[in-house]
Amino acid sequence: KDVQKEREPHVYLSKEEVKEKIQSYNSSVTDKLKMTLNSNGIYTGFIKVQMELCRPITVQSSPSQGRCAHSNNETAFYLPNDCVNTLHISSTNTVREVIEALLKKFFVADNPAKFALYKRCHKEDQVYTCKLSDREHPLYLRLVAGPRTEMLSFVLREHETGEVMWEAFSLPELQNFLRILDKEENEQLQILKKRYAAYRDKLEEALGGVWKPG
């Protein structure tokens, strides 16, 4: 079940409560991704984000590869839905900052405003997917929910705006989309041709058996 916006009341923890929560959190961690509380009250930790993107993403060439990331070095492709990325963030980082950091980490050239972060949680034997507002703090949500991802997980999606607003995409992005669609169309045509060729062979074989002189 999808919920458009966060409807739960916001509860702010005291410094002592945060300390106790972090101790409890770290004692339950099984993947070594623990949280650290600093003297100024800010804490750091890790969140995992699953990518559930319906449209292709545009990726720039990495500067570490010895090439400059010019626009002609951009590539568009579909990302598998089972792709999960881990980010190290602080309790002050907002949803918008997390989205920007996630895209920057993987050299995604798309505008961060095209994406939204969702939380997925289990309540009363049902799974709820809730869109988070830009002012939310994902690490705080992770701390309150505990380390178990089946209780709370984060998902990156495109904004749900009904119809796709193609005018929000740049010309190179649209050209990449067309190339991908052409490739997919040709692949589907080849699959259909092979399928009907196999049907035709079986029909001809069956007809040959029926009309065989005997």
Salt bridges, closest charged atoms under 4 A:
ASP2 OD2 - ARG157 NH1 3.33
GLU6 OE1 - LYS119 NZ 3.14
GLU8 OE1 - LYS119 NZ 3.56
GLU8 OE2 - LYS123 NZ 1.94
ASP31 OD2 - LYS48 NZ 3.51
GLU52 OE2 - ARG120 NH2 2.82
GLU52 OE1 - ARG157 NE 3.24
ASP110 OD2 - LYS114 NZ 3.87
ASP134 OD1 - ARG96 NH2 3.23
GLU136 OE2 - HIS10 NE2 3.77
GLU150 OE2 - ARG148 NE 2.85
GLU160 OE2 - ARG157 NH1 3.54
GLU173 OE1 - LYS114 NZ 2.90
